[in-house]
């Protein structure tokens, strides 16, 4: 289980939301708050969207995480052997929880989040514990999803920073609400192009949504 509770760690949990092709994974990769080297990083990455050491076997992944922690060296380990998104994600969350140590920051990248949520109510037990308590043990969470209306409220409640990209249909209302946009401001979302995001960060731009424009990067994390 997680060890060395340290309540001084700040909440920098981040969600990246956008329909397919919006560039949400790129937004996560280009976020300078995720170190490109020298960090402890655990990933849920079924589609191999990120550079990491990808493992498909649960037994092998659990062993690799244990050995990486014991080595005291940085690591970047991704689980990609997903058969049942919900059940396997719960298992992965338990592995992440066991790896947390409040003496270090552990960056957690959680791809295709919509597929891992059973409902929009409270998250599954292991995921809920991770989101609700992980900060105290050095976790910095980065979740990536296409469909905001399919994500458990636990993820939204425990997130500090939002990147909102292209949306359409019934996703507009949810995304606009997150950013504080009114109905007559929906064009701010419908007019976005790929790799354009509204970023809402209480520590940036006076807490007001800020338009971020990115360029695609081939060789990044």
SVG drawing of the C-alpha trace seen along z (x, -y; Angstrom):
<svg xmlns="http://www.w3.org/2000/svg" viewBox="-27 -37 46 50">
<polyline fill="none" stroke="black" stroke-width="0.4" points="0.0,0.0 1.0,-3.7 3.5,-4.8 5.0,-8.0 2.0,-10.3 2.9,-13.9 0.0,-16.3 2.3,-19.1 2.2,-17.8 -0.1,-20.2 -3.0,-19.0 -1.9,-19.1 -4.3,-16.4 -5.1,-17.2 -7.8,-16.0 -7.5,-16.3 -10.9,-16.2 -11.5,-16.2 -13.1,-14.2 -11.1,-11.8 -8.5,-13.8 -8.5,-16.8 -4.9,-16.1 -5.6,-15.4 -2.9,-12.9 -0.5,-15.4 -1.6,-17.9 -0.6,-15.5 2.7,-14.7 3.6,-18.3 2.6,-19.4 5.9,-20.5 4.7,-19.5 5.3,-15.8 9.1,-15.4 10.6,-13.8 13.2,-12.0 14.3,-11.3 10.8,-10.6 8.6,-7.8 5.9,-7.4 3.1,-4.7 0.8,-4.5 -2.4,-2.9 -1.9,-2.9 -3.8,-0.3 -3.1,-1.9 0.6,-2.6 0.1,-6.3 3.1,-7.2 6.8,-6.3 7.3,-3.9 8.2,-0.3 4.9,1.4 3.9,4.6 0.9,6.8 1.1,9.4 -0.3,8.4 2.3,10.6 5.2,9.1 3.9,5.6 3.5,6.0 7.0,7.5 8.5,4.8 7.0,2.1 8.3,3.7 11.8,4.1 11.8,0.5 10.9,-0.8 13.5,1.3 16.1,0.0 15.6,-3.6 15.9,-4.6 13.4,-6.5 11.0,-4.4 8.3,-4.7 6.2,-1.6 3.0,-1.2 0.3,1.5 -1.2,2.3 -2.6,5.8 -6.2,4.7 -8.9,7.4 -11.6,6.0 -11.2,2.2 -13.1,1.8 -11.7,4.8 -8.2,4.4 -8.2,0.7 -9.2,1.5 -6.3,3.9 -3.9,1.3 -5.1,-1.3 -4.3,1.1 -0.8,1.5 -0.4,-2.3 -1.6,-2.7 0.9,-0.2 3.7,-2.0 3.0,-5.4 5.5,-6.9 5.0,-10.3 8.8,-10.9 8.6,-11.1 6.3,-12.3 4.8,-9.6 3.2,-10.7 0.2,-8.6 -1.0,-8.8 -4.4,-7.3 -5.4,-7.0 -8.9,-6.2 -10.5,-7.0 -14.1,-6.9 -13.8,-3.2 -12.7,-2.5 -15.6,-4.2 -18.8,-2.2 -20.9,-5.2 -20.8,-8.9 -21.4,-8.3 -18.5,-7.5 -15.6,-5.8 -14.8,-2.1 -13.3,-1.5 -9.6,-1.3 -9.8,-4.2 -11.7,-6.2 -9.1,-5.6 -6.3,-6.6 -8.0,-9.8 -9.2,-10.8 -6.0,-9.9 -3.2,-9.7 -2.1,-13.3 -1.0,-12.8 1.4,-10.1 2.9,-12.1 0.6,-11.1 0.3,-13.6 -2.6,-12.3 -3.1,-12.9 -6.3,-11.5 -7.2,-11.6 -10.7,-11.0 -12.9,-11.6 -16.4,-11.8 -16.7,-13.9 -20.3,-12.8 -19.1,-9.2 -16.5,-9.9 -17.1,-9.3 -17.7,-12.5 -14.8,-11.4 -12.3,-12.3 -13.8,-15.8 -14.0,-16.4 -10.3,-15.6 -9.0,-17.5 -7.3,-20.9 -6.4,-21.6 -8.5,-21.0 -7.5,-21.0 -10.7,-21.1 -10.4,-20.5 -12.8,-20.0 -16.3,-18.9 -19.6,-18.5 -23.2,-17.5 -24.1,-16.7 -20.5,-17.1 -20.6,-20.8 -22.7,-21.5 -20.5,-19.5 -17.3,-21.0 -18.6,-24.6 -19.7,-24.1 -16.2,-23.0 -14.8,-26.2 -17.5,-28.5 -18.7,-29.3 -22.4,-30.2 -24.6,-28.7 -24.0,-31.8 -20.2,-31.1 -20.4,-27.5 -18.6,-28.9 -15.5,-29.1 -15.5,-25.3 -17.1,-24.5 -14.6,-26.7 -11.5,-25.0 -9.1,-23.3 -7.0,-20.2 -4.3,-20.9 -6.2,-23.9 -7.4,-23.7 -8.9,-25.9 -6.8,-25.4 -8.3,-26.1 -5.7,-26.3 -6.2,-28.2 -2.5,-29.0 -2.4,-30.4 -4.0,-33.4 -5.8,-34.4 -7.8,-31.3 -9.5,-32.3 -9.6,-29.8 -6.7,-30.4 -6.6,-29.4 -3.5,-27.2 -2.4,-26.4 0.1,-23.6 2.1,-22.1 2.2,-18.4 5.5,-16.8 6.5,-13.5 9.2,-12.6 7.8,-13.4 6.5,-11.6"/>
</svg>
